[in-house]
Amino acid sequence: MTEPTAPAPETAPRGGQLLSAVELLVGAALVLGHNVWRTLPNEVPLLFVLGLVSYRLRNGGFAAIGFRRPPSWTRLLAIALGAAALRIALGIVVEPLAESVWPPIVAPAGTEAIAASPWAALRWLGLVWTWAAFGEEIGYRGWILGRAADALGRSPAATAFAVAASSVLFGFGHFYKGPAGILDSGLAGLVLAGAFLLARRNLWAPILAHGFIDTFGIAALFFGWAD
């Protein structure tokens, strides 16, 4: 019987803290450049590619970004489901409070078709499990959070800064939703970062949690629960 694979030891990135800080600034510029300043193409594929290339070249492989077999898939799945439930519960509370101060959150373009078409719902499911779950988690939790922590030496304070920085940027990555949406998405980023750390920096936890969250959102639209 094969024993579960233990988490890989942390691998110090080649190039040191300064290069990690530069990568963090590049990531932040890509997020703000597309979503706020509207001068750059969509940041998600760029973060995805740059993050994977960075960890391959500087850390020697993708285990360092968080792609590895966990000691327990059951525990990891429990973390992902718990994070998804927490994020959905927070959204139920935070969204109306935020919308009492700011305009209503703007939904992603095209989601209005989900309620009327099962094919639209299926297309959106494919999108959220690829673009959002994999693309955004590799970019925001894997690369931005990881390099933010590396830039400050991966101390507890550095990790706290990395969680905050990646979550703020994740909020601004949803700038089109308006101020209430930025706050809501920023809180989602905190929950997903918490899942990532609770799973010992295993990226499968926030990927699954992100997919579960967005799947619930699509189901709510399709079945009319959102009304």
N, C-alpha and C positions, 0 to 999 in steps of 0.2 A: 504494500500500500504506500503510495507516494505521500510524503509529508507536505503540508502547505508551505508555500514559499514565504519566508519572512520578509518584512520590509527591507529594501535595500538600504545600506548605510548612506548617509549624506555624502555626496561627492562635491568637494570644493570646486567651483567653476574656475576654469583657467582664465587669467586676465585680471582677477581680483575685484575689489569692491568698486573701483572707479569705473570699470567697464560695465558692471552691473548697474551702476547709477546712470550711465549713459543710455543703457538699454531701457531703463525705466522711463527716462525722459523721452526717448523715442516713442515708446508705447503711449505715454500720455499725450504727446504731440499728435499721434495718429488718431487717438480717440477724440481729442478736442478739435483737431483739424477737420475731421469729417462731420462730426455731430454738432459742433458749436459754430466753428468758423466757416464750414461748408466749402473748404478749399481742397480737400483730399478725398480720394475714393473711400468706399466703405472700409472701416478699420478691421472688421472681423477676419476676413481672409488674410489680411496683412499680419495681424497679430498671430494668427494660426501658423502661418508659414515661418515668420521670424522667430516665434517661440520654439518651434520644433527644431529649426536650424541652429538656434542658439544653444539649446541643450545638447544637441548632437555634437556640435563642435567644441563646446566649452566643458561639458560634463561627461561626454563620451557615450551618451545614449539617452533613451527616453524614460528609463526608470527614474532618473533624477527629477523629471518634470512631474512624475506621479503615475506613469503607466507601468504598473507592476501588479502581480497577483497578490491579493491581500492574504494574511494568515487565515481569515475567516470571511467568506463571502456572505454568510448569514449576518455577521456583525455589520459589514459594510452596507448591506441592503437595509438593515434596520436604521443605520445612520442616515442613509439617503431618504428613506420613507419618513423618518422623524423630521428631517430638515424640510422636506416638501410640505408636511403637515404644518410645521411651524410657520413657514413662509405664507401658506394659504391663509392660516389664521391671522397672521399679522396684516395681510392685505385686507381682510374683511374689516379689521379694526382701523388700520391706518388710512385706507383710501377715503372713506367718508370724512374723516377728520381733516385730511389734507385738502379735500375738495370743498370743505367749509371755509378754507382760507384762500385757495387758488382755484382757477378754472378746472373743470373735470379733466381727468386723464384722457389723453388722446390715444385711441387704440391703433395698433399697426394697420397700415393701409391694406385692404383686402379681407380683413377678418370678418367684415359684415356678411360675406358670402358663406361663411361656415354654417350659419343657422339654416340656410336654404338648400344646401347641397352637401350630401355625404362625400362626394368626390372632392369638394373644396376642403372639407374637414380632413380627409385623408392626405391631401397635398400639404396641408398645414402641419399635420403630424410628421410627415417626412421632413419638412423644413425645420421643425423645432428639434427633432432628434439628431439632425446633422448640423445645420447652421448654428442653432442656439446651444444645444447640449454639448456637442463636441467643439464647435468653433469658438464659442464664447468662453467655455471653461478652460480650454487650452490657452486662449489668449489672456483672459483676465485672472483666473486663479492659478493657472500653470505658469505663464510667463511673467505677467506684471507683478502678481503677489510674490512669486519666487524671487525675481530679480530685485524687488524692493527690499525684501528681507536680506538678500545677499549683499546689497549695497551698504547695509548698516551692520553686517557681521552676524546675522541670524541669532541675535540675542532675543530674549523675551520682548524687550522694548522694540526691537527691529521688527519682530513678527507682528506686534500690535500695530505699528506704523504701516506695515505692508498690508494688513487686513483693511485698515482704514483707507489707505490710498487706493487700493484696488476696488474697494466698494464705492468710493466717491467717483472714481472714473467709470465704474460700471453704471452708476446713476446717470452720469453725463453721456454715457453711451446710449442712453434712451432719452436724449434731450428733446426729441420730437414729441414726447408725451406731455411736455409742459412741466412746471415746477412740482406739481403733485406727483407726476410720474417719475421725475428724477429722484424725489425722496423715496417713493415706493420701490423703485428699482435699486436704489442704494441700500435700502434695508434688505432686499433680496440678496444683494451681493454679500452683505454681512453674514446672512444665514448660510449661503453657499460656501463662503470662506470658512465658517465654523465647521461645516461638514468636512471640508478638505482637511482641516487640521485635526479634527476628531478622528478621522480615518488615517491619521499619521501621514499626512501629505499624499494620500492616494487619490488620484484625480478621478477614479471611477465613482467615488462617492458624490461629488458635486455634479458630475455628468449625469448620473442616474437621477439625482434629486432635481436637477434642472429639467430633465425630460419629463419626470412625473408632474412637476408643477405646471409646465406648459400643456401637457396632455390633459390635466384637470381643467385648465382654462379653455381649451378647445371643446372638451366635453360640456362644460358649462354653457358655452355659446350654442353648441349644436342642440342640446336638449332644453335650452331656454332657462337654465338655472340662473344665469347671470341677470335675468330680469327680476 
